[in-house]
Amino acid sequence: MPRGRSTFSKRQKEQARQQKQRDKNERRAQRKQERPEGSINELDEAREMRELAEAQAALFRVGADDEPDAPELVTPHK
């Protein structure tokens, strides 16, 4: 096999590797740009979970006035 073909194949493989790396970096950058939107959704989800927990706690407190020995439910606020 002539020398030129081996060099050509190596160059082709190297160019393919570099292209894959560029594509990978581009996808990573795109995910970084989308990430702030995801964190807002997580905050909304946390707030919704807290509201549901408070609503459930309120349901348990409905009959608490009738029972004098009933423990009070305390919800921590940050």
C-alpha distance (Angstrom), angle and dihedral (degrees) to the residues before:
residue distance angle dihedral
M1 . . .
P2 3.80 . .
R3 3.78 119.9 .
G4 3.79 94.6 -120.6
R5 3.79 94.0 64.8
S6 3.80 93.1 54.9
T7 3.79 91.8 50.8
F8 3.80 91.0 46.9
S9 3.84 91.8 51.9
K10 3.79 91.9 49.0
R11 3.79 90.8 49.5
Q12 3.82 91.0 49.3
K13 3.81 91.2 50.5
E14 3.80 91.3 48.0
Q15 3.80 92.3 49.9
A16 3.82 90.4 49.3
R17 3.82 90.0 49.9
Q18 3.79 91.8 50.4
Q19 3.80 91.6 48.3
K20 3.80 91.1 51.5
Q21 3.80 89.4 50.3
R22 3.82 91.5 50.9
D23 3.81 90.6 49.0
K24 3.79 90.8 48.9
N25 3.81 92.3 50.2
E26 3.80 90.5 47.9
R27 3.82 91.9 52.4
R28 3.82 90.3 47.3
A29 3.81 91.4 51.7
Q30 3.80 90.8 48.4
R31 3.83 91.3 52.2
K32 3.82 89.8 49.8
Q33 3.80 90.2 54.6
E34 3.81 91.2 50.2
R35 3.82 94.3 46.3
P36 3.86 98.4 82.8
E37 3.80 89.8 59.1
G38 3.78 89.5 52.7
S39 3.80 92.6 52.8
I40 3.81 90.1 53.7
N41 3.80 89.2 53.7
E42 3.80 89.5 50.9
L43 3.81 90.1 53.2
D44 3.80 90.5 50.0
E45 3.79 89.9 49.4
A46 3.82 91.9 49.6
R47 3.80 90.8 49.5
E48 3.80 91.2 49.0
M49 3.81 91.1 49.9
R50 3.82 90.3 50.0
E51 3.81 91.3 50.2
L52 3.79 91.2 49.9
A53 3.80 90.7 49.2
E54 3.80 91.0 50.5
A55 3.81 90.7 49.1
Q56 3.78 90.6 50.6
A57 3.80 90.9 47.9
A58 3.82 89.0 51.1
L59 3.81 89.4 54.9
F60 3.78 89.8 55.2
R61 3.81 91.2 49.1
V62 3.84 93.2 55.1
G63 3.83 94.3 89.4
A64 3.80 95.8 31.8
D65 3.84 92.7 99.5
D66 3.82 90.8 63.3
E67 3.81 93.6 54.2
P68 3.81 113.4 59.5
D69 3.84 94.2 -168.9
A70 3.81 94.7 52.4
P71 3.82 113.8 123.5
E72 3.76 118.0 -119.3
L73 3.75 119.4 -115.8
V74 3.78 113.1 -131.0
T75 3.78 121.4 -162.6
P76 3.80 115.2 -159.1
H77 3.79 117.4 -132.2
K78 3.80 121.6 -157.9
